[in-house]
Amino acid sequence: MSNLTPVIKSIQDVMRQDAGINGDAQRIEQMVWLLFLKVFDAQEEELELTRGDYKSPIPEHLRWRNWASDAEGITGDTLLDFVNNQLFPKLKNLPADQQRNPRGFVVRSVFEDANNFMKSGHLLRQVINKLGAIDFNRRAERHQFNDVYEKILRDLQSAGNAGEFYTPRAVTQFMVDMVNPRLGESVFDPATGTGGFLVCAIEHLRKQVRNTDHEALLQKSIAGVEKKQLPHMLCVTNLMLHGVEVPSLIAHGNTLARPLREYTPASRVDVVMTNPPFGGIEEPGIESGFPSDVRTKETADLFLVLIKHILKDGGRAALVLPDGTLFGEGVKTRIKEQLLSECNLHTIVRLPNGVFAPYTGIKTNLLFFTKGQPTEAIWYYEHPYPSGVKSYNKTKPIRIEEFDAEKAWWGSEANGFAARVENERAWRVSIENIRTAGFNLDQKNPHAADEVSHDPDELLRDYARLQREAQGLRDQLKAALAKSLTGARA
């Protein structure tokens, strides 16, 4: 099949005819649990060929090949009854242990909150048959499907608040390239979303694989946690498409709900790369698992505390954070002060507006730090729009090639980034200046004019000035109107 995009589009068109599906998010969820079972079955075919003793964790009559692959198989009410009353109840309650039956554990965790939204068994059969046209055992077609999968993820951007799961591929790629995870290191994303960072890490690590032992090492080095059901299902399917046999290390839950004291030295990790949810507030009680001096309900702040804590000494992190965390005060100041004393926050890349549009217009930053040594100075790099571009959008997103300048400038942490030089986009701020500024990390580019400031005092002064100017204009208008009325009466 030369192009899988029309297949996915035709599946979505069929789903639009079904009375049970309301909106893009439900269409995507419906398609993904079907895709998961199809991909899982294709993976099992390979395992049966390579491992003679392989046994599926799914009961025989519930395996995709035995109820879905026959285009003339069950349909209508019979199919609907089977899916709702046999398939879903059994898969949601598979007797699966993460250690002894990890593949069964994956199936159960994917289905525990999944739903069949379709009301028409005949339309469901049409969708299944269209999926049947995709051969996931053909390497070329599987590679092609990765591009289609990226399209499905982009569709989430317009599916209400589901867009929060998607980080532009260019951003994840750049962050992984700069952190440079190495085979044998543990890689963790505490807010995996659909798995973009982990997939980039897998592709990066696979270039280092030379034998079956290396591949086994890679398979067990990728881990993550995702709170919401739909992105968790997307993440697990995504990892299987990228060659992870048992993505049982992708947990379905809230990372922040685990108290920090439960992270023993043995559970620390080498690399964290993530785009934690920002602008959100955690449910009451979550903050009680954190030290009293940094307790807050703001999600992004808690993730920053968590990431600092779970890194090993020498561990490296890259994460996306909004401007608000950089200039925020109160608890945010204490969190930043601790981060700078325990880690070397060596680089902040400041992204322009629109990188995460249409989900959010908030300006965002990429923070890179290494645990174990205090920060002596922070390098800032202001990422510009490419020539002729005034903003990003869905059809013209940020591209990996745009980061070539940062990559050329980056240098090596081993020598303290000695080769870095200031230029119109890059500048260095000492820890003394950061401390004097009250740990405000929202530092202006000294080489740029008309930079927007987020300093609270300066914003208040500007607000007062604008108020005075507005009052002056109102007074002038009143005087002009009074004069005009006086002249009219005369």
CORDA-V684292 format. One record per helix or strand of 2 or more residues. SS is the DSSP state (A for helix, B for strand). FROM is the first residue (numbers start at 1). TO is the last residue. If there is no record, write none. Layout:
BEGIN
ss,from,to
SS,FROM,TO
SS,FROM,TO
END
This chain:
BEGIN
ss,from,to
A,5,16
A,24,50
A,60,62
A,64,67
A,76,92
A,102,111
A,121,132
A,139,158
A,160,165
A,169,179
B,187,189
A,196,206
A,212,219
B,222,226
A,229,241
B,250,252
A,255,257
A,260,262
A,265,267
B,269,274
A,286,289
A,292,294
A,299,310
B,311,322
A,323,327
A,331,342
B,343,350
B,364,371
B,377,382
A,400,410
A,413,415
B,426,430
A,431,436
A,456,489
END
